Amino acid sequence: MTTAAARAFPNIALVKYWGKRDEDLILPVAGSLSLTLDAFATTTTVTLTDEGQDSFRLGGDEVAGEAAHRVTRFLDHVRDLAGASAHAVVDSTNEAPTGAGLASSAAGFAALALAASRAYGLKLDAPSLSRLARRGSGSAARSIIPGIAQWHAGHDDASSFAEAVDAPDMRMVIVTVSTAQKAVSSREAMRRTAATSPYYPAWISSTEESLAQMVDACAASDFTRIGEITESHALRMHALIQSCEPPIRYLAPQSIAIFDAVQALRGEGLEAYATADAGPNIAVIVRPEQAEDLRDALAEFGPARLVGPGAGAALLTDAEAARAGLSEAPA
Ligand code: DP6
């Protein structure tokens, strides 16, 4: 096959990945665990070409510069695996509104890993796809997997991949606080954290501990414990990031107000727990039966979207890819 289309969803980590022990292989300093969402999909078609270079279109527009280099470097990994040399045309669309801070590199590289590996004739199993997606963006390793995914830190390329974990059913409300582009990328901020934060060694050991506790809480189907770990771990990550030199602060005053509101809601019997990635937007987990109440309660802070656990990366038929609005869906 010389063309293939795939779709993947972003994920929000409940135990965060923050820091690499190998920049080239993207091996993390600790494992992590996330919820793959059922919204904000990225759909990508990869078509092999006789052209002398790769090209990358996002939402119909040709992309150049660092973003395009990152796609080419990723395709180089796929070509290595496949023993191929042909270049490729990559055509992607994001369902998340552009600039809303929700379009994610995790969904993007998970969809690209599946579409590109198929276009180059590879049939990878889920762990191998997860390892491949990891090379594009660490968190993409988890978007290969449906629902709750645990990324095993591993010690080399072969042992660092994500797999599914059983957990109680839950929902998430995502509150968009700002749509502005972040000032410092996660990749750069992770480097600065490792190089300058006095708390970094403690972060690594405490993340391993939080992950072990989280895995136990998932196995016990203990939503309260899952929530407590999620919220305290998120606040620890943001404290760590703020301890860099020069400091980086992703949370806005409105983000903090949402953490406070969620705590107050718990006092009123609406059991929910907040987290945030490298930006000001807040994701709040809740039991399914209280999800709509939570969304209504948080709407005063900004657009609040209720999402659930979603599918792992999946291949699309030509017709599905065309419906996703790809300008060059395979004929
Ligand atoms: C805060 O996966 O985007 O969302 O591997 O450098 O591409 P790179 O980083 P990336 O970082 C995600 C950081 C995070 C936490 C998480 O998703 O676990």
Boltz pocket constraint, residues with backbone or C-beta under 6 A from the ligand:
constraints:
  - pocket:
      binder: B
      contacts: [[A, 11], [A, 12], [A, 13], [A, 15], [A, 16], [A, 17], [A, 18], [A, 26], [A, 32], [A, 105], [A, 106], [A, 134], [A, 136], [A, 137], [A, 138], [A, 139], [A, 140], [A, 186], [A, 187], [A, 276], [A, 277], [A, 278]]
      max_distance: 6.0
